[in-house]
């Protein structure tokens, strides 16, 4: 298995039907070089913009990367254009980049931090994305505190109970 793979691919519409996004289909030879079916999380770049993404399965075989609007804008990519992709298997696939507000809320509430760490990496990423996706600092802070409180009390982080 090679460390890093570079290829060009078309940015096209796709993703789950409930969440229309943009995708880049990863060529089968690149998938094989990255570890085949065992390859799950990748680090690299899209048009030079650094990314950390999951390598997702396509129905019927194959793999793709799902790119949201912000990532496409930052990478200067538009639907129908070729993008240059560099991928390397993520050496730390369970690492989650926390927004500052969530890191502070978890640090202030040890029970919440323990509960957070016991969640799967994908669930931790979803919580981090929920906080980071808010445009206003006040909303990010509120979401972080709400998540931390639910976790500390042993509740599901996204369900009000």
N, C-alpha and C positions, 0 to 999 in steps of 0.2 A: 504494500500500500504506500503510495506516494504521499508526501506531506501536503502539497498544495496543487490544485488543479485550476487552470484558467480556460475559459471558453466564452463564446459569444452566443447569445440566444435572443429570441424575440420576446419582448414584454407584451403579454397578451391578457385579455380578460379571463377570469376564472376564479377558482376557489369554491368553497362550499356555497350552495345555493342561497343559504340564509345570510351570507356575508360576501357580497360581490366585491372582489378585490382584483389585483393584478397578480399574474403568476409568471414565473420563468420555469419552463420545463428543462430539467437537467438531463443532458444526453446520457444514454445507458452506459457508454464507456467511461464517462466521468463518474457516474454513480459507482461503478465497479471499482474504479481506481480509489475512490474515497472510502471503500469498505463494504460496498454492496448493501444488502438489506440491514446490516448491522449499523450503518451510518444513520444517525438520528439528528444530532445537533452540529451546526457548522459555524465557523467564524470565517470572515473574509471581507470582500468588498464588492459593491455593485457600482460600476463606473467610478471606482476609486473611493466611494463612501463606505466607511466601515460598517459591517453588519454582524449580528449574531442571530441566526435563524434555525428553524427546524427544517429538515429535509422530509417533506410530506409525501405519502403514497398517493399515486394517481389510480383511479379506478381502472382495473384491467392491467395494472403493472406500470412501472416507471415511477419517477419521483419528480417533485417540483418544489420551488420556493415560493412562498406567498409574501407579496410586498404590499404594504399599506400605502395610502396616498402620501403620507409624510415622508416615508422612506423614498418613494419615487421622486418626490419633489426635491429632497436633499441630494439624491443621486443624479438629478437632471434627466430622469427617464420618463418617457411618455409611451402610452399604448402604441403598439405597432413599430416601435423602434428597436434596434438591436442594442443590447446592453452587454458590457463586458463584466463577467463574473469571475471572481477568484474565490475558491472555497478550500478550506482546510477542516478536517474533523476537529471539533471543539475538544481541547484537552481537559476541560472542566465543564462537561455538559450540564451539570446540576447547579452551576453558579447562576445566580439571579442578580441582575443589576437593579438595585433598589433606588427609587427616587428619594431624595433627601427627607421629604416629609414622612415617608413610611419608615425609613431608617430611624428617625428621631422618635416616632411613636412607639416603635418596637423596643427601642433602647430604654424608653421611659417606663415600659410595662413589661417586666421580665416574663410574666406568664404568657403574654401575647407572643413574645419572641420565641419561647419554647414551642408553643402551638404552631407558630409560623414555620419553624424549622422541621416540624414533624409532618408537614404537608409535602406532597410530591413537588418536584421541580416545576412541572407544568402548572400546578395550582399556585405556587409561589409567583411564577411569572405572570399569571392572570391577575393576581392581587397587585403586583407592582405596576402592571399595565393599566389597571383600573385607576390607580392613584395618579400615575404619570399622564394619563390621557386628558385629565381636566385642564382646561385652559387657564383658569384663575387660580392664583396661589391659595386663596381662601378655600376653594373647592378641593384642591389637592390635600390641604391640611385636614379639612373636615372628613374626607374619605379615609385618610390615613388613620385618624383617631377612631372613626367608626369601625374600621377593620380591626384595629388593635383591640378595641373594647370587645367586639364579638369573639375574637380569638381567645382573649383572656378569660372570658366567661364560658368557654367551651362550645360556643355556637359556631355554626357554619358561617364563614366570612361574608358570603353574599346573600344569605337569607336572614331576614329580620325575624328573630325568634324571641 
